[in-house]
């Protein structure tokens, strides 16, 4: 009986190791969907938990199709030491990432190495009015320094700095293309971030400050046309907010998100 018990234990351990070694990447899609509340999933996942690839997409449509949200396929390499609480994950995607990024830490705290990620400009429409009406297009690049991440109350706390560069942005409502290039800096402290928006160049000038608090955006800023573009950008500016005349006779548009 003792030998039989040892044999069964060895068989069970062997089966467990085999399952872990060949844990299919397709199973991870369900895990990603659960952790993001159904907003994200992995499309065409290939390989295993430890080494595989997939594209990142939104929730599947009624026909089961998954639409890619970011360019290219993401590849990953995960150390088996994660079983013992030591996370060492490398993500790569030459089409979307400036360089591969590494997650290192425990099950609840990680350090993310510096890199940059290309983002689709049409994702800004998801922030609501007036951006959904403007239908912005252009090149967006999110870069970050080394970030500290921690799981906290079913959310993720972040410490560090990220910068969103929006280059040659345009709108379907304006014949002037591009409208300008902008930079949005975010200083993260846990589940809060301070925002600072500035114009880099272009006929449409934007600036302002705000905050993110547990996902809630508060922002106060202004928009105005550069000299010589007051008439051609008049209709677009009217869509952005309320006019506020200044002492020098210029019209400033108040940008408010609450």
N, C-alpha and C positions, 0 to 999 in steps of 0.2 A: 504493500500500500504506500509505503514511504517513497519507493522508487516511482510508482505511478504518479504520486503527487508532484514529485520533482519534475517528472517528464511533462505533466500537464502545465506546470508553471513555466517551464522552458518553452513549450509550444506557444503558450499565451504571450510570453515576452517576445518571442520571435515574430508572432503575428502582429503584435503592436509595433515593433520596429519596422516591419515591412509596410504597414499602413502609413506610418510616419514618413518613411523614406519616399514612398510613392503617392503621398497625399496629392490628389490632382488639383491643378490650378483652377479648374472650373468650379470647384467647391468654394473658392475664395470670393467668387462673384457674389454669392449669397451673403457672405460675411460683410463685404463692403457695402452692399445695399442695406443691411441691417444697421451698420454703424453710422450710415449717413441718412437714415430715415427714408431710403428709397430714392434719394436724389442722384446718387452715383452708382455705377456698376462697372464691372470689367467685361469688355467685349472680346470675343474670340480668344479666350484665355487658353494658353498652351503651356505645357510643361508641368512642373510640380510646385508645391509650396516653397521648396528650397531654391528652385531655379526655373524661371518661366518668363512669359511675356503676355501682354494684353494691351488693348487700347482702353482709355478711360472714356466712358460714355454716360449719357443720362439714363434715366429709367427707361426700360424697354417699352415700346409702343404696344398697342393692342395686338399687332401682328407679330410681336416678338422681336422686332428689329431694334438694334441698339445704335444710336447715332453718336459718333465720336465727338467729344467736346474739345479735345486737344489734338494737335497734329502728331503723327507717328505712333509707334508702339513703345510702351514702357517695358523694359526688362528688369528683372530683379534677381538678386542673390541674397538668400537669407541663411545665416549660420545656424546649424542645428543646436547651438548652445542656447537658443531661445527657449528650448524646453526647460532649461535650468534658470531661466529668468535673465539671461544676458542677450540683449538685442544687438545684432550687427547686420544691418540691411543696407544693400547698395541698390539704388535706382538709376537707370540710364535711359536716355532717349535723345539721340543726336538731333532729332527734328524739333524737339520742344525744350530741352535742357541745355544750357550753356556748357555744363560739365556734369558728370554723374554726381549724385548726392548720397551721403551716408547718414543713416540713422543709427546712433549708438546709445546704449543705456540699458535700462531695465524694462519691465513690463509697463511701468507707469511714468517713467521719466526718460527723455531722450535728448540728444544733441543732434541738430541738423547742420550739416556742413554747408558753407556758402555756395550759392549758385544763382541761376536766373532761369525763369520759365516764360515761354511765349504764351500769351493768352489771346483768345478771340475777342475782338472789340465788341462784337454783337452781344456779348455777355453783359455789357453795361445796361442793356435794355431791361434786364431782369430786376434792376433797382427801382423800376417804376417811373412815374411821371417826373420830369418831362423827358427823361432819357428814352423811354419806350417810344415816344412820339418822334424824337430826333433820329432814331435808328443810326447810331454812330458806327463808323467804320474807321479802320486804321491799324497801326501796329502797336501792340501793347506788350510790355516786357516787365515782369515782376522779378526783382532781384532782392537778395537778402544777405545779411551778414550771418555769422554763426548764430543759430537760434536755439533757445532752451525751451523744450516742450514738456508738458506734464498733463496727464489725465486727471481731470478734476470735475467731479459731479456730472459725469456723462458728457463733459465737454473737454476741450483742450485749452490749457492756459499757455500763453506764448510770452517769451521775454526776448527782446531784440528789436532790430529795425528792418523794415521792408520798404522798398521803393518801387512804385508803379510808374514806369515811363510810358507815356501815350504819345506816339509819334505820328505826325501827318494825319491827324484826325479829321474826318469829314462827316457830313450829315446829308441824308437824302433830301432835306428841306432847304438846303443852301446850294446855289450854283458855284459858290466859291470853294475851291478844293485845292489844297487842304485849308482847314480853318485854323490849324495851329498845332503846336506840340506842347505837352504839359507834363508836370511831374508831381506825383502825390506821394509824400513821405508819411509812413506810419511808424510811430514808436510804441511798441507793445509792452504792456506791463500786466501780465496775467490775462484776464479776459477783457481788458480795456486797452484802447489805443488812442493816441493823439494824432490827428490828421493835419497835414499842412499841404495845401495845393498852390502851385505856382505855374505861371506861363513861361515857356522857354522861348517860343517864337510864334509868329502868326498874326493874322488880322483880328482874331477873336481872343481877347485877353481874359483869363480866368484866374481868380485867386480866392483864398479863404482858409478857414481853420474849422476843425470840428473834432468829434470823438466817436469812438465805437465803444459801446458798453453792453457786454453780453449779446452782441449781434445787433443792437439797436443803434442806428446812425443818427447823429446830430451834427449839422453842418451849417455854417453861416459864411457866406462869401459874396463875391460880386463878379459880374461879367460886363465887359464894355468893348466897343469896337476901337481898333487902333485908328489913328488919324488917317482920314481919307476913305474909311470903310463904313462910316456912320449910316449912310443911306442903303448900301448894298446888304448890310447885316441887320437893318432895322427890323424886318419881319421875324428873323430868327431870334433876335434878342427879346422881342415881345413874348415869345413862347417860353422863354427861360424863367421869367419872373416879373416882378413889379419894378417900374422905373423909379429911380430916385435921383432927382436933379442935384448937381453939385454947385459949389460956389463959382466955379469957372465956366458954368454953362453946359457942361457935358452931362449926358444921361448915363447913370450907372444902373445896372440891373441887379437887384438883390437876389441872391441864391440862398434859399432856405430849405433845409431838409430836417424834419422833426419826427 
